[in-house]
């Protein structure tokens, strides 16, 4: 199979399960942003060389797999055949469990922090902001009245990425830099 098909040269792309929409359609913007987020997590993962950061590296790789599910979910209308794996309430609960696990090691939040610290943590902050954008785009999908959990998943994922960035800094011996208004 060739990587190019020429079918998108007219500015449209195919949805999984049938149908074509413009490449500027909100559904395409949503899964494209999720793909961007996945790539940024790949960069963050590549920066986690220290054994003390292995737990975060494992989590990031799992998140990358889940983001492929989210992308397929977004690329497939609810009534499409064939069906694809979908993001579910269980996926959201897994993120909450991870947040609780890593947050237990951190000091309580008493102020806002500037994004930064180690390069890996900084990339997780970049990922967090892209995740928030993906969430905003998902909320805008007109035909998402199908009970999709993707926007909820992305909301929780951005929280997890914030916690993982803080945890990575803590395990790297760096302190969060408080915001000074």
Secondary structure, 3 states (H helix, E strand, C coil): CCCCCCCCCCCEEECCCCCEEECCCHHHHHHHHHHHHHHHHHHHHHCCCCHHHHHHHHHHHHHHHHHHHHHHHHHCCCCCCCCCCCCCHHHHHHHHHHHHHHHCCCCCCCCCEECCCCHHHHHHHHHHHHHHHHHHHHHCCCCCCCCCCHHHHHHHHHHHHHHHHHHHHHHCCCCCEECCC
